[in-house]
Amino acid sequence: MPTAAPRSTVLLALLAAACASSGRAAASGDAEVVQTTRPVETGGTGSGVPASLLRGVTEDFVRKTTVEAPPEAVWGALTAVYEEFKLPINTRVDAERRLGTAAGRFRERVAGERAARIVSCGTAADGREAADSYELSLDIATTVAAATDGASELRTVVSGFAKPIFTNGEPVRCASTGRLEERIAAAARAKVAK
């Protein structure tokens, strides 16, 4: 069965894609689809043959929001927003105004909310939502760019996997509900308005 390979470079790819102006338009007017290619390890045969790698293409939604404040002010508030939401910051590129959590581990709650409100990962064997009962590994990234009339454009993407905790199940792909992206934008707006 396929398992997800380590994603040390996935967040950087998502951030770069979030900054790019290309991409298909998503169903929502304030989101765009970014296609990313993730390595997937298929496992070896046990006879010394190396594991084979496949490339899986997935879609992540970059949610865009305009904040009526200059980019420097929004960028200055973003760290406080991540800290307030208890999102570990392990990626920061000041020159490009990029901030993120790469492979952040979460169980049951993300940013103070029930995990299933933040990401959808399907249903667990016990009938509960997998996001609420599995261990989550999430990539969360936000960029701040200049928009028109001195405003800023905030772009956030949330992507990840969930893995059963007490069984040897395979990781499942999680899709963002859009809620965390909205909360990050709202909190940044509130901080720059003070």
C-alpha beads as a LAMMPS data file, in Angstrom:
LAMMPS data file: protein, C-alpha beads

194 atoms
193 bonds

1 atom types
1 bond types

-500.0 500.0 xlo xhi
-500.0 500.0 ylo yhi
-500.0 500.0 zlo zhi

Masses

1 110.0

Atoms # bond

1 1 1 0.000 0.000 0.000
2 1 1 1.325 3.514 -0.752
3 1 1 2.527 5.677 2.082
4 1 1 3.382 9.328 2.005
5 1 1 7.078 10.089 1.832
6 1 1 8.521 12.829 4.032
7 1 1 7.342 16.219 2.798
8 1 1 10.233 18.472 3.736
9 1 1 10.003 20.304 0.414
10 1 1 6.249 20.203 -0.078
11 1 1 5.578 23.343 1.947
12 1 1 8.130 25.282 -0.072
13 1 1 6.457 24.093 -3.270
14 1 1 3.053 25.136 -1.936
15 1 1 4.383 28.541 -0.917
16 1 1 5.974 29.068 -4.317
17 1 1 2.764 28.000 -6.009
18 1 1 0.771 30.308 -3.756
19 1 1 2.899 33.217 -4.928
20 1 1 2.504 32.289 -8.582
21 1 1 -0.203 34.004 -10.532
22 1 1 -1.019 30.923 -12.603
23 1 1 -3.446 28.194 -11.653
24 1 1 -6.974 27.130 -12.406
25 1 1 -9.771 29.074 -10.811
26 1 1 -11.517 27.178 -8.057
27 1 1 -15.231 26.973 -7.452
28 1 1 -14.927 29.694 -4.811
29 1 1 -14.179 33.166 -6.130
30 1 1 -11.402 33.798 -3.591
31 1 1 -9.484 30.562 -4.066
32 1 1 -7.325 29.062 -6.742
33 1 1 -6.252 25.483 -7.265
34 1 1 -2.586 24.683 -7.028
35 1 1 -1.543 21.301 -8.338
36 1 1 1.362 19.776 -6.471
37 1 1 3.249 16.592 -7.119
38 1 1 4.040 14.578 -4.024
39 1 1 6.373 11.577 -3.849
40 1 1 4.623 8.402 -2.724
41 1 1 6.668 5.428 -1.525
42 1 1 5.235 2.087 -2.590
43 1 1 7.535 -0.043 -0.435
44 1 1 10.194 -2.584 -1.320
45 1 1 9.972 -6.310 -1.864
46 1 1 12.016 -7.125 1.227
47 1 1 14.812 -8.664 -0.880
48 1 1 17.029 -5.614 -0.856
49 1 1 15.198 -4.012 -3.769
50 1 1 14.752 -0.316 -3.066
51 1 1 11.268 1.034 -2.607
52 1 1 9.802 2.475 -5.756
53 1 1 8.525 6.021 -5.857
54 1 1 5.443 7.206 -7.626
55 1 1 4.394 10.762 -8.216
56 1 1 0.909 11.620 -7.040
57 1 1 -0.731 14.834 -8.208
58 1 1 -3.033 16.494 -5.715
59 1 1 -4.891 19.769 -5.617
60 1 1 -4.699 22.258 -2.796
61 1 1 -6.713 25.455 -2.614
62 1 1 -4.921 28.729 -2.009
63 1 1 -7.408 31.043 -0.349
64 1 1 -6.881 34.742 -1.054
65 1 1 -8.108 37.647 1.051
66 1 1 -7.561 41.388 0.771
67 1 1 -6.577 43.165 3.968
68 1 1 -6.883 46.959 4.000
69 1 1 -3.425 47.630 5.392
70 1 1 0.082 47.850 3.926
71 1 1 1.996 44.567 3.505
72 1 1 4.550 45.509 6.182
73 1 1 1.797 45.900 8.791
74 1 1 0.068 42.636 7.835
75 1 1 3.401 40.793 7.777
76 1 1 4.181 42.173 11.233
77 1 1 0.875 40.836 12.573
78 1 1 1.120 37.393 10.960
79 1 1 3.588 35.907 13.447
80 1 1 1.297 36.918 16.312
81 1 1 -1.642 35.276 14.524
82 1 1 0.222 31.961 14.148
83 1 1 1.329 32.112 17.789
84 1 1 -2.210 32.900 18.951
85 1 1 -3.501 29.869 17.038
86 1 1 -0.632 27.702 18.377
87 1 1 0.607 26.926 14.864
88 1 1 4.314 26.094 15.141
89 1 1 6.366 28.340 12.864
90 1 1 9.202 26.368 11.279
91 1 1 9.325 28.145 7.919
92 1 1 9.911 31.874 7.654
93 1 1 11.206 33.852 4.657
94 1 1 11.131 37.536 5.603
95 1 1 12.297 38.783 2.184
96 1 1 9.298 37.109 0.540
97 1 1 6.863 37.560 3.456
98 1 1 6.248 33.796 3.724
99 1 1 5.418 32.075 6.991
100 1 1 4.401 28.522 7.679
101 1 1 4.118 25.295 9.559
102 1 1 5.738 22.376 7.729
103 1 1 4.527 18.915 8.784
104 1 1 2.956 20.230 11.996
105 1 1 1.583 17.435 14.197
106 1 1 -1.915 17.836 15.596
107 1 1 -4.384 15.559 17.403
108 1 1 -8.077 16.300 17.838
109 1 1 -7.657 20.099 17.750
110 1 1 -6.099 22.589 15.335
111 1 1 -5.905 26.298 16.179
112 1 1 -8.149 25.719 19.200
113 1 1 -10.957 24.108 17.189
114 1 1 -12.097 20.570 16.592
115 1 1 -9.797 19.273 13.831
116 1 1 -12.676 18.242 11.542
117 1 1 -13.731 21.898 11.311
118 1 1 -10.312 22.688 9.813
119 1 1 -9.674 19.679 7.539
120 1 1 -11.736 16.863 6.093
121 1 1 -9.979 13.479 5.995
122 1 1 -12.862 11.053 5.496
123 1 1 -14.351 8.666 8.026
124 1 1 -12.443 6.455 10.481
125 1 1 -13.281 2.762 10.999
126 1 1 -15.241 3.647 14.158
127 1 1 -17.506 6.001 12.187
128 1 1 -16.028 9.223 13.544
129 1 1 -14.439 11.819 11.320
130 1 1 -10.819 10.797 10.723
131 1 1 -9.574 14.336 11.393
132 1 1 -10.881 14.079 14.958
133 1 1 -9.426 10.644 15.745
134 1 1 -6.247 10.340 13.642
135 1 1 -2.894 12.076 14.024
136 1 1 -2.662 14.944 11.555
137 1 1 0.432 16.118 9.716
138 1 1 -0.418 19.513 8.235
139 1 1 1.404 22.010 6.068
140 1 1 0.037 25.512 6.634
141 1 1 1.530 28.417 4.708
142 1 1 0.683 32.108 4.382
143 1 1 2.164 34.775 2.135
144 1 1 1.595 38.524 2.195
145 1 1 1.813 40.491 -1.064
146 1 1 1.072 44.055 -2.080
147 1 1 -2.372 44.642 -3.559
148 1 1 -3.893 47.795 -5.063
149 1 1 -4.366 51.077 -3.179
150 1 1 -1.882 50.206 -0.413
151 1 1 -3.785 47.100 0.667
152 1 1 -2.354 43.582 1.056
153 1 1 -3.294 40.214 -0.347
154 1 1 -3.062 37.364 2.135
155 1 1 -2.765 33.879 0.580
156 1 1 -3.041 30.805 2.774
157 1 1 -2.934 27.122 1.900
158 1 1 -3.598 24.163 4.219
159 1 1 -2.654 20.657 3.117
160 1 1 -1.930 17.382 4.859
161 1 1 -2.468 13.790 5.820
162 1 1 -4.048 11.888 8.693
163 1 1 -2.813 8.550 10.040
164 1 1 -4.593 6.184 12.417
165 1 1 -3.072 6.270 15.895
166 1 1 -3.798 2.820 17.298
167 1 1 -3.724 0.718 14.116
168 1 1 -1.366 0.219 11.210
169 1 1 -3.553 1.982 8.673
170 1 1 -2.263 3.949 5.719
171 1 1 -2.267 7.761 5.795
172 1 1 -5.238 9.436 4.147
173 1 1 -5.237 12.752 2.325
174 1 1 -6.904 15.689 4.056
175 1 1 -8.563 18.637 2.347
176 1 1 -8.957 22.028 3.932
177 1 1 -12.453 23.223 4.803
178 1 1 -11.313 26.838 4.332
179 1 1 -12.064 27.701 7.950
180 1 1 -8.450 28.125 9.139
181 1 1 -7.617 30.316 6.154
182 1 1 -10.601 32.547 6.984
183 1 1 -9.616 32.733 10.650
184 1 1 -6.008 33.667 9.835
185 1 1 -7.222 36.482 7.560
186 1 1 -9.763 37.741 10.123
187 1 1 -7.196 37.706 12.939
188 1 1 -4.631 39.563 10.776
189 1 1 -7.298 42.175 9.919
190 1 1 -8.169 42.631 13.594
191 1 1 -4.514 43.026 14.606
192 1 1 -3.700 45.686 12.003
193 1 1 -6.926 47.579 12.807
194 1 1 -5.802 48.183 16.418

Bonds

1 1 1 2
2 1 2 3
3 1 3 4
4 1 4 5
5 1 5 6
6 1 6 7
7 1 7 8
8 1 8 9
9 1 9 10
10 1 10 11
11 1 11 12
12 1 12 13
13 1 13 14
14 1 14 15
15 1 15 16
16 1 16 17
17 1 17 18
18 1 18 19
19 1 19 20
20 1 20 21
21 1 21 22
22 1 22 23
23 1 23 24
24 1 24 25
25 1 25 26
26 1 26 27
27 1 27 28
28 1 28 29
29 1 29 30
30 1 30 31
31 1 31 32
32 1 32 33
33 1 33 34
34 1 34 35
35 1 35 36
36 1 36 37
37 1 37 38
38 1 38 39
39 1 39 40
40 1 40 41
41 1 41 42
42 1 42 43
43 1 43 44
44 1 44 45
45 1 45 46
46 1 46 47
47 1 47 48
48 1 48 49
49 1 49 50
50 1 50 51
51 1 51 52
52 1 52 53
53 1 53 54
54 1 54 55
55 1 55 56
56 1 56 57
57 1 57 58
58 1 58 59
59 1 59 60
60 1 60 61
61 1 61 62
62 1 62 63
63 1 63 64
64 1 64 65
65 1 65 66
66 1 66 67
67 1 67 68
68 1 68 69
69 1 69 70
70 1 70 71
71 1 71 72
72 1 72 73
73 1 73 74
74 1 74 75
75 1 75 76
76 1 76 77
77 1 77 78
78 1 78 79
79 1 79 80
80 1 80 81
81 1 81 82
82 1 82 83
83 1 83 84
84 1 84 85
85 1 85 86
86 1 86 87
87 1 87 88
88 1 88 89
89 1 89 90
90 1 90 91
91 1 91 92
92 1 92 93
93 1 93 94
94 1 94 95
95 1 95 96
96 1 96 97
97 1 97 98
98 1 98 99
99 1 99 100
100 1 100 101
101 1 101 102
102 1 102 103
103 1 103 104
104 1 104 105
105 1 105 106
106 1 106 107
107 1 107 108
108 1 108 109
109 1 109 110
110 1 110 111
111 1 111 112
112 1 112 113
113 1 113 114
114 1 114 115
115 1 115 116
116 1 116 117
117 1 117 118
118 1 118 119
119 1 119 120
120 1 120 121
121 1 121 122
122 1 122 123
123 1 123 124
124 1 124 125
125 1 125 126
126 1 126 127
127 1 127 128
128 1 128 129
129 1 129 130
130 1 130 131
131 1 131 132
132 1 132 133
133 1 133 134
134 1 134 135
135 1 135 136
136 1 136 137
137 1 137 138
138 1 138 139
139 1 139 140
140 1 140 141
141 1 141 142
142 1 142 143
143 1 143 144
144 1 144 145
145 1 145 146
146 1 146 147
147 1 147 148
148 1 148 149
149 1 149 150
150 1 150 151
151 1 151 152
152 1 152 153
153 1 153 154
154 1 154 155
155 1 155 156
156 1 156 157
157 1 157 158
158 1 158 159
159 1 159 160
160 1 160 161
161 1 161 162
162 1 162 163
163 1 163 164
164 1 164 165
165 1 165 166
166 1 166 167
167 1 167 168
168 1 168 169
169 1 169 170
170 1 170 171
171 1 171 172
172 1 172 173
173 1 173 174
174 1 174 175
175 1 175 176
176 1 176 177
177 1 177 178
178 1 178 179
179 1 179 180
180 1 180 181
181 1 181 182
182 1 182 183
183 1 183 184
184 1 184 185
185 1 185 186
186 1 186 187
187 1 187 188
188 1 188 189
189 1 189 190
190 1 190 191
191 1 191 192
192 1 192 193
193 1 193 194
